[in-house]
Amino acid sequence: MNPTPEQADAVNAYGDGLDLVLQAGAGCGKSSTLKMIAKSDRRRRMTYVAYNSAIAADARRSFPSNVMAKTGHGLAFDQRYGQRLNRPRQTAHQAAQALDIRKILGIVGATPSILTDLGGMKAMTSKIIMRMALDTVERFCHSADPEITQKHLPHFDGLKKNRGEVLKLVLPVARAAWEDLKEDESVLNLNHDHYLKMWALSRPTIPTDVVLLDEAQDTNDVLSAVLLDQEHAQRIAVGDSAQQIYSWRGANDALQKFVNELGCPELTLSQSFRFGPAVAARANVWLRLIGAPLRLTGWEAAESTVGPLDAPDAILCRTNAGAMGIVMEALAAGRKVALVGGGGDIKRLAWAAEALQGGQPTDHPELMGFASWDDVRQYATEEDGSLEVLVKLIDEHGPDRIVAAADGLCSEQQAELVVSTAHRSKGREWPAVRIHADFRAPKPDQKTGLVVLSREEARLAYVAVTRAREQLDDTALAWVRDVTAVSE
């Protein structure tokens, strides 16, 4: 394959020895460009940092032998962690007992309670405090920070107004948990993000001449900081800032970090080889909305169309609940359905809802701030529309039917229809794609009248529409024409 002029510019910039950022739009050949760079200079040791293990495995097969392909976790892994990673699953309740959090907090007697956003009292059991503490440790591990502080505590629905009281219970436990995890004989289970953070804090030097960072727009700060520290190496970051969709779990745009901290040039790859002009035009609507400098050029050889689809290959949803609703409709119609990522997430949500319906607490991160299912219903109506889809799904079908449907899924190879959240669709593509209606239109601001969409929601829509190769049905996103402003 002959390089495009943009790809040739990228290879030449590498040859000049420059640190480099490549903004590569959806389907614009970023992987093939990195291979061109690697093949242009087989004498130098290169480390390709992949977004996930599947991409790393593919790179090991397709890149030249001078390239070591690993994930960030693969770079950090040490054999001494193996036994701790293979321990039996540890529940939040078991972790709370192992760490003895009542002793850490000096709790004697009754379980502490916290006033919820809806005015009721939420019992803060040891299990729930431990779950919140482990989530806090996880956010700390994604950051470049040297210590756990209050900014690492997530915001939990139902407990946002009384955050100070949550901090008093959770922060000491999170700090104690991290101190334990650093020990070889920890009582808490180690996970991959834990050892990545410990590696990063050791200020490692990667034995390489060139670092190639892929999907840089969704790189956690912990890994970005390590790669920016590799001053002995030439560093090339590749990605698409418009596809940054994981900031809610700690990922940030390393492309901009490279530009700001290394002062390196920023080149673009704008010729898409995935779809034709019609889909490219839809993608450019979203790029224009978020103020991205990049515009995609569709591949003239690809005959893509945009319009209603009766039988798409894939339906992309905003939420897990929306995806499960489509799955249940398709199964009821006798179709073979696959859900990208499997049904585990929605089953855990259903079990959490069932616990609340039965008057029991749950440590599910989306629902642990609520004392009952009625509280979830009220909160979804009054405070947070994003929970409305879940409430409707649970109330219409019940947890048991949802779990049974999740167990009735088939593999993607066997499926007549593939269903995915937009987040899980990243890096994927299908011939014919429909966007589901749970991408909700933003409501006008009551004070200004502006219809404001968050930037990350706009980026997620851009990711969704660019998964289609031949046919795209984005009717559910027609409200984009009414958006008048974008917020951070």
N, C-alpha and C positions, 0 to 999 in steps of 0.2 A: 504494500500500500504506500503510495506516494504521500508525503506529508502535505498538509494544507499550508498556505503561507503563515498562518498563526502558529502551527506546530513547528515549522522551520525556525521561526523567530525564537520559540522556546528552547529548541535544541541549541541554537546559536548563543543564546543568553547563558545557558549552562556552560557552554564551551569557553565563555569569557570568564568563568570562575565566580560568577555572581550568585549570592543568595537571591532567591527568586520566589515570587508568588504568582501562581497561575489561577485566574478565575475562569473555571470551566463550566459552562452552562450544562443543562440536562442533556445527556446523550451526546456530548461534544468531544468525545474521544480522549478523556483525560488519562485513562489507563494506557491507551496505545501511545500517547505522547510520552508518558513516563518510560515506557519500554524503549521508545526511540532514544530518549536521553541515556538510558542504561546501555543500550547497544552502541551508542556513539563513543563510549569510553570504557572498554572492558578491563582496562588496567587498574581502575580505582575500585576500592571496596565501597559498596553502597548498601545502605540499610533502608528497606522499604517498610514503612510503618503503616499497617493496614487497619481498616476500621473494625473488622471482625475476623474471626478465625477462618471462615469460609473464603473470604477475599485473600487472606494471607496464603491459604493452601493453593488457591488458583494462581497466585503470583509466583509461588515456588515452582509451579509447573511451566509457566510461560515467560518468566523473566530470565535473562542470561545468568550464568553461574556466578558472576561477580556480585550478584545482589542477594542479600539475606533478607527474606521476607518474614516479618513477625508483627503481631499486634503489640500494643504498648504493654499489655500484661505478659506477653511472651518475652519481651525484653527484660521484664522485672522478675520473672519466675526463677525460683531457686528450689532445688530438689528437697531441701529441708522442710519446705512447706507442704509437701505431698501428703504426709500422714494427717496433718491437721485439716487439709482440704477434704479428705475422704472420710471424715467422721460422720456418724449418723446425723440426720437432720435434727437441729435443735430449735424447739419452739421458743417464742418469746417468754412464755411462762417458765420453761426450763432454764433459759438464760438468766431470768430474774432471780431464780433460786440459786443458780450456780454463783452469780456475782454477789448475792445477798444484798439486794438494793434497799431493803427496809433498814438494814444496818447502816448503809451508806448515807441514807437520808434521815436516820434517827427516828424512824416511824415506829411508834409503840401503840398497839391497840388498833383503833378503827382505821379503815382505809380513807385516805384524804379525798376530798371532793372539790371540784372547781365549778364555778358558775359558767354556764354555757352562753353562747350568743343569743339563744332563744329564751334565756331566763331560768332554765332548770338547772339542776345540779348533776354533774357528771362524776361518777365514782372513778377515781384514778387508781386503778388496781396496779399491782406490780407488773403484770403482763403488759398493760397499756403503757406505763412509764418506760418499760424496757424497750417496747417496740419503737416508741418515739425517740429514745436514746440511740438505738441502733440506726434509725433513719438519720439522726443528727450526725452520727459518726460517718455514715455513708456520704452525706453532703460535704463533710470536712475532707474526706478522702478524695473527692472530686476537685477540691480546690487546691490552690498553691499555698495556702496558709500554713504556718508552722504549728498553730495551736487551735483547739476547738474554742469557739466563742459563740455568743448568742446569735450571730448572723447565720450560723449553720443549722439552727433549729428550723425545720420546715413550718410553713403555715398550714394548720389543720382546719378544714372546714368545720364550723360549729364551735371552734375555740380560738377565734382570731382576736376577739375583743379583750380577752383576759390572758393575753400572751405572757405577761409578767409572772403570773402564778404558775403557768406551764413551765416557764424557764426555771423557776426555783426547784421544781421537781426533776426536770429532765437533764439540765446541764451538768449537775454533779455526777449523775449516772453515766452520761455520755463520756465524760472525762475519765471516769473510773474504768469504763469499758475499753477505751482506747489504750490506757496504760496496761490493762490485762492483755489485750490483743498483741501488744508488742513483745510479750513474753513467749518463749518457746513452749512453755507448758501452760498456755492460757486455758482458762475454764470456758471461755466463749469460743465459738466456732470461727475460724478464719475464712474470709472469702477473698476473691481475686482483687477487689478494689483495696482491701486492707494491705496486702503485700505490695501492691503498686505504689501506695502512698509511702510505705516504709522505705521502698527503693528510692523514690523521688527525694525523700528527706535526707538520704545519704549523699546527695549530690553526685550521681554516677557519671562516668565518662563512657560513652558508647564507642567501642573500637571500630571506627568506620571513617571513611573519607567524605562520604556524601550521605545525607539524610533525605529521604523522599517521604514526605508526610501526605497521605491520602485522606480525603474527606475531612480536610482541616477545619472546615466551618463548624463541625460538631466535635471538636477535640476538647476534653476536659482540661481545665487550667493546670491540673497536676502534671499532665503529660506535656502540655505546651511549655511549661516552665523548664522541664528537663531538656527538651529539644532546643529551646532558645539558649540554654547553657552550653551547648556543644560548639563552643567557639572554634575548635580545631577543625570542624567539618564545614563543607558547603551545604547549605540547607535550602531545600525546595519544598514549598507547601502548595498543595493542589486541592481545589475544592470549589464550592459555589456558595458564596455568602448568602445568596437568596434561598438556599436550602437549609439554613440553620434552623432546626426545629426541636432541638433538645435542650434549650437553655433552662427549661423547668427542672431538669435533673442534673444541672451543673455544667453542661457543655457551653463553651463560648467559641467565638469566631477567631481561631488561631491565624487565619489569613490576615486579619487586620493587626493582630499582635506582631506578626512577622514584618509587616510594612512599617508599623510604628516604631518597633524596637530595633529592627535591623536596617531600616532605611532602604529596603531592597525594592527593585522595580516590580511593577504589577502588570503582567501581560494577560491577555484574554484568549479563550477558545470559545467561539460563538457559533460555529457551524455544527448544528446537530445532525447526527447520523441516525437518530432513533425515529424521527417523524418528519412529516412534510410541512409545508408552509401553513396549512390551516391550524394545526395544533400549535405550531410555533407562535402564530398570531395570538392564540388564547394565552399562552405562557407569557407573552410580552405584555398583556394587560396587567398581570400581577406584578411583573418586574417594574413596569411603569408606576404602579400604585405605590410600591415600597421605595421608589426612588433609586432603584439599582441602576448603575451605569451600563450594565450588560443588556443586550438585546439578542435574541436567538434568531438565527437564520435556518429555516426549515430545509430539509434535504429534498431537492426537486425530484429525485428519483422515487421518493416515497409518496404514495397517493393516500394521504390522510384526509379524513373528513370529520366535521363537527356537527352533531345533531342528535336527536333522540334515538335511543337504542332499545330494542325489545329484548335482545338476547346478548348481553355483554359477556365477555370472558371473565371479567373481574368487576366487583363493586367495591368502591373505596369509601370508608366511613370516617367520620370525625371521632367517634367514641367507640369503646368496647361494647357498650350497651346497644348502640346503633348497629354495629356489626352483628351482634347476636340476634337482634330483631330480624335482620335480613336472613340470617342462617335459619331461623325458625320458620319463616315464611317459605323458604326454598325447600326445607325438609318436609313441611306439610304438603307441598306440591309434588312430593316424590322425587325431588332432584338430588343428585349426589353433590355434596357441598364440602369444600375445604375452607378452613379459616387459617390465614397466615399466622404462624406463631402458636397454633393450637388453641384449645378451649380452656387452658388452665387459668388465665386471668379472669375470664367471666365466671368460671366455676367458683373461684375464690370470692368474687363479689357476691355471687348468689348465696354462698354459705354465710358470708358476713351479714347480708340482709336477713337471712333466716334466723341468725342469732339475735339480731335486734328485734325481729318480730316476736321472738320467744322471750323477750325481756332479758337477754343475756348481752354482756358487752362484747365488742369485737376489737381486734387489734389491726384490722385491715386499714391501711393508710388513708383510704378515701372516706371511710366511715367511722373511724375510731373516735372522732370528736362528738359523736351523737349518743344520746342515752337511750333512744328508742327509734323504731321505724317511723313513728308519727313525727318525730323531730326531723328526720330526713325529709319526709314529705313536705313539712312546713318550710324547712330551709330551702328546698328546691324551688318552692313556689315564690317565697319572699326574697331570698337572697341570691341564689345561684342557679341560673337556668341550665347550667351544664349538667346538673344532677337530674333534671326533669326526664331525660330519656331513660336513665336507669330506673327511676321510680315507676315510670309508665311500664317498662318491661317487667319489673318484678310484680307489680300489682296486677297486670293482665295475665301473666303466665304462671307466676309462683316460682320459688327457687327450685323445686324438684323437677319441673318440666324443663327449666333452663339447663340444669345440670345434665339431664337425660339427653337434651339436644346436643350439648357440647360433647357428650360421649358418642353421639351418632355421626360425627364428622368423618370424612374420608381423607386420603392423601391428595395432594394437588395433582398428582399424576392420574388419579382415578376420577377427579372431580369434573362435573359439568359446569360448575360455577365456583370461582375463587372469591372469597370475601376477605377484606383486610381493612385494618385501620390505615389512615394515611401515613401515620408514623411508621408502621411496619412495612409499608409499601416502598419505602425509600430503598433505592438500589435495585428495584424490581421494574418489570415492564410486561405489558400484555397487549395483544392485538387490539382488543376492543374494551374500553373502560367506561363505566358509568360512575359519576360522583353522587353519593347518597345525600338525601335531604337533611341529614343531621348536621351538616355544615350550616349553622344557623346564621341568618342575617343579623347584623348588629342593630340595636335599637337606637333611635335618635337620642342624643343627650338632651335631658329635660331643660337644661339652662341655656345651651347654645343652639340647639336644634341640629347640630352637626351629627352625621352618621359616622361614628368613629370605629375603626377596626384595628385591633392590635396587630403590630407588625409581624409577630410570630404566627398569628392566624393566617395572615396573607401569605407568608412564606409556606405554610402548610398547604394552602390551596394551590400554590405554584407547584409544589412537589406532586400533589395529586394529579393535576391536569397533565403533567409531563410524564406520567407512567404509560400513556397510550401511544402505541406505534401507528395504528391505522385508523381507528375510530374512537372518538371521544364524545361522550354525552355529559356536558357540564351544565345542563339545564338548572340543576340545584344551586348553581353559583350565579344565577342571573342577577342576583341582588348586588353584585359587585358594582354595577353601574350607578347605584345609589350611594356608595361610600364616598364621603366628602373629606375624610381625614384619616390619617394613620397614627396610632399612638405607640409608644415604646412599651 
